[in-house]
Amino acid sequence: MHRVLSVAAGFGLLALLAFTGPPATIKVYLIGDSTMSNKEEKAFPETGWGMPFRYFFDETVTVDNRAQNGRSTKSFLAENRWQPVAQDLRAGDYVFIQFGHNDEVPTKANYTPEADFKANLTRFVTETRAKKATPVLLTPVARRKFDAAGKVEGTHSAYAALVRAVAQEQKVALIDLDAESQALLQQFGVENSKLLFNHLAPGEHPNYPAGRDDNTHFSELGARKVAQLVLADIRTLQLELANRIVKREVKKTVDAQAR
């Protein structure tokens, strides 16, 4: 009798395991601008934060970085870059949405007026949810700008506020990357924060023989630090995606924050 019960219990356990199964594979889409995008070799050491981000997760996650240099919400839609993402989304996927750098500049061809910016963000959110995927809104990451007293100055105030407003109105997970990256820059200070950006002396790198003084685009270190901010927020927000972070990356992030 005990043997029969034991065998029955064993079959029950197997059935439970078969029912739960391994975690489903998902995609995490990144849509945004040059601060997030993959870079061609000719641009190195300029690095988008989406490049190190893809190494943070286990084999159940594919990070599909669709961010492109110079894009705003307006041009991302006009160039048919969003529509294939919306079409391919599956239940359980994620879309990380970070725009503002190019939307906010009236002199740029890709300028997006404030009302249109909100409408475009809302469209991304609505169409993501229609596929039972999860949208995550990110405020635009900070530029390196300090005042005479060495205090970081925000350069995205209006458009970051619009992202926060859409997140509140639509009840969407929000990563306030503008505020968090400003704090990171303040922590590094005026001079050391140059290490986070594509700052190069003449002759330092063959891709930039005349040097580079770029306060918008990241170095490899800067991209890594910003990606770690995003990773920490994924855990704070308790997204299911947090369960798929590789353990060694969690330890590295904790160690980096401790420093």
C-alpha positions in Angstrom: 0.0 0.0 0.0 2.8 2.4 1.0 4.6 1.6 -2.3 1.4 2.4 -4.3 1.0 5.7 -2.5 4.7 6.5 -3.0 4.4 5.8 -6.7 1.2 7.8 -6.9 2.9 10.7 -5.1 5.8 10.5 -7.5 3.5 10.7 -10.5 1.8 13.6 -8.9 5.1 15.4 -8.5 6.0 14.7 -12.1 2.6 16.0 -13.2 3.2 19.2 -11.2 6.6 19.8 -12.7 5.3 19.1 -16.1 2.5 21.6 -15.5 4.7 24.4 -14.2 7.6 23.7 -16.6 10.5 26.0 -17.3 10.0 29.7 -17.6 8.8 30.8 -21.0 11.2 32.5 -23.3 10.5 36.2 -23.7 11.8 39.2 -25.6 12.7 42.6 -24.1 12.5 45.3 -26.8 14.3 48.6 -26.3 13.0 51.5 -28.3 14.6 54.9 -28.0 17.5 57.1 -29.2 21.3 57.1 -29.4 21.9 57.0 -25.7 20.3 53.5 -25.7 21.2 52.2 -29.2 23.8 49.6 -30.4 26.8 51.3 -32.0 28.8 50.5 -35.1 32.5 49.8 -34.6 33.4 53.1 -36.2 31.7 54.9 -33.2 33.5 53.1 -30.5 34.2 53.8 -27.6 30.8 55.5 -27.8 28.4 52.9 -26.2 24.6 52.9 -25.8 23.4 51.6 -22.4 21.3 48.9 -24.2 24.6 47.2 -25.2 25.7 46.0 -21.8 22.1 45.6 -20.7 21.6 42.5 -22.8 24.1 40.5 -20.8 22.2 40.9 -17.5 19.7 38.1 -18.1 19.5 34.4 -18.3 18.9 32.3 -21.4 15.1 32.8 -21.3 15.5 36.4 -22.3 16.4 37.9 -25.6 17.1 41.7 -25.6 16.1 43.1 -29.0 17.6 46.7 -29.1 15.7 48.7 -31.8 16.8 52.1 -30.5 18.4 54.3 -33.2 20.6 57.4 -33.2 18.7 60.7 -33.6 15.2 59.3 -33.3 12.3 60.9 -31.6 8.9 59.3 -31.0 7.7 61.1 -34.1 10.5 59.7 -36.4 10.4 56.3 -34.8 6.8 56.0 -35.9 7.2 57.8 -39.3 10.0 55.5 -40.3 8.0 52.4 -39.5 10.3 51.3 -36.7 7.6 50.8 -34.1 5.1 48.9 -36.2 7.2 45.7 -36.6 7.8 45.6 -32.9 4.1 45.9 -32.1 3.3 43.2 -34.7 5.9 40.8 -33.2 5.1 41.3 -29.6 4.0 38.2 -27.6 2.4 37.8 -24.2 5.0 38.1 -21.5 7.4 40.3 -23.6 8.5 43.8 -22.4 9.0 47.1 -24.2 11.3 49.7 -22.6 10.5 53.1 -24.0 13.0 55.9 -23.7 12.7 59.0 -25.8 13.0 62.8 -25.2 16.5 63.8 -26.3 15.5 64.5 -29.9 11.8 65.1 -29.3 12.5 68.2 -27.1 14.7 70.2 -29.5 12.6 72.6 -31.6 15.5 73.2 -34.1 15.7 69.4 -34.9 13.8 67.9 -37.8 12.6 65.2 -35.4 11.1 67.6 -32.9 7.9 66.4 -31.4 5.6 69.0 -29.7 4.6 68.2 -26.2 1.0 67.0 -26.9 2.2 64.8 -29.7 5.0 63.4 -27.5 2.4 62.3 -24.9 0.2 60.9 -27.6 3.0 58.8 -29.1 4.1 57.5 -25.7 0.5 56.5 -25.0 0.3 54.7 -28.3 3.4 52.7 -27.5 1.9 51.8 -24.1 -1.6 50.9 -25.5 -0.3 48.8 -28.4 2.1 47.0 -26.1 -0.7 46.1 -23.6 -2.9 45.0 -26.5 -0.5 42.1 -27.0 -0.4 41.3 -23.3 3.2 42.6 -23.1 4.5 44.9 -20.4 5.5 48.5 -21.2 8.1 50.3 -19.1 8.5 54.1 -19.5 11.9 55.7 -18.9 12.6 59.4 -18.7 15.4 60.6 -20.9 18.8 60.0 -19.5 20.7 63.1 -18.3 23.3 65.0 -20.2 26.5 66.0 -18.5 25.9 69.7 -17.5 27.1 71.4 -14.3 26.7 74.9 -13.1 29.5 77.1 -11.8 29.1 75.7 -8.3 29.5 72.1 -9.6 25.8 71.2 -9.3 24.2 69.1 -12.0 21.7 70.9 -14.1 18.8 69.1 -15.7 18.3 69.5 -19.4 15.1 67.4 -19.9 12.8 68.9 -17.3 9.8 69.5 -19.5 9.9 66.2 -21.4 10.9 64.1 -18.4 7.8 65.5 -16.7 5.7 64.5 -19.7 7.0 60.9 -19.4 6.1 60.9 -15.7 2.6 62.2 -16.5 1.9 59.5 -19.0 3.2 56.8 -16.6 0.8 58.1 -13.9 -2.1 58.5 -16.3 -1.7 55.1 -17.9 -0.5 53.3 -14.6 2.7 52.2 -16.3 5.9 51.1 -14.6 8.3 54.1 -14.6 12.1 54.3 -14.4 13.1 57.9 -13.7 16.4 57.7 -15.5 16.7 61.5 -15.8 16.7 61.9 -12.0 18.8 58.8 -11.3 21.5 59.6 -13.9 21.7 63.2 -12.6 22.4 61.7 -9.1 25.1 59.5 -10.7 26.7 62.5 -12.4 26.7 64.4 -9.1 28.3 61.5 -7.3 31.1 61.4 -9.9 31.5 65.2 -9.9 32.5 67.7 -12.6 35.8 66.1 -13.7 35.3 62.4 -13.0 31.9 62.4 -14.7 33.8 62.9 -18.0 34.8 59.2 -17.6 31.1 58.3 -18.2 30.9 60.0 -21.5 32.7 59.9 -24.8 35.4 62.3 -23.8 38.7 61.7 -25.6 41.9 63.6 -26.0 43.4 64.2 -29.5 45.1 61.0 -30.6 43.6 58.9 -27.8 41.5 56.8 -30.1 41.8 56.1 -33.8 38.1 56.7 -34.4 38.4 60.3 -33.0 41.9 61.5 -34.0 41.0 65.1 -33.2 39.6 64.1 -29.8 36.0 64.2 -28.6 34.1 66.4 -26.1 30.7 64.7 -25.9 28.4 65.2 -23.0 25.5 63.2 -24.3 26.8 59.8 -25.4 28.4 57.3 -23.1 31.7 55.6 -22.8 31.7 51.9 -22.1 31.9 52.7 -18.3 29.0 55.2 -18.5 26.8 52.8 -20.5 27.4 50.1 -17.9 26.6 52.4 -15.0 23.3 53.6 -16.6 22.4 50.0 -17.5 22.9 49.1 -13.8 20.5 51.9 -12.8 17.9 50.3 -15.0 18.6 46.9 -13.7 18.2 48.0 -10.1 14.9 49.6 -10.9 13.6 46.4 -12.5 14.2 44.7 -9.2 12.6 47.6 -7.2 9.6 47.6 -9.4 9.3 43.9 -8.8 8.8 43.1 -12.5 8.7 39.4 -13.4 11.7 40.2 -15.5 13.7 40.5 -12.3 13.5 36.7 -11.8 15.5 36.3 -15.0 18.5 38.3 -14.0 21.7 36.2 -13.9 23.0 35.9 -10.3 26.5 37.1 -11.1 25.1 40.3 -12.5 23.1 40.9 -9.3 26.3 40.6 -7.3 28.2 43.0 -9.6 25.4 45.5 -9.3 25.3 45.4 -5.6 29.0 45.7 -5.4 29.0 48.6 -7.7 26.3 50.4 -5.7 28.2 49.8 -2.5 31.2 51.6 -4.0 
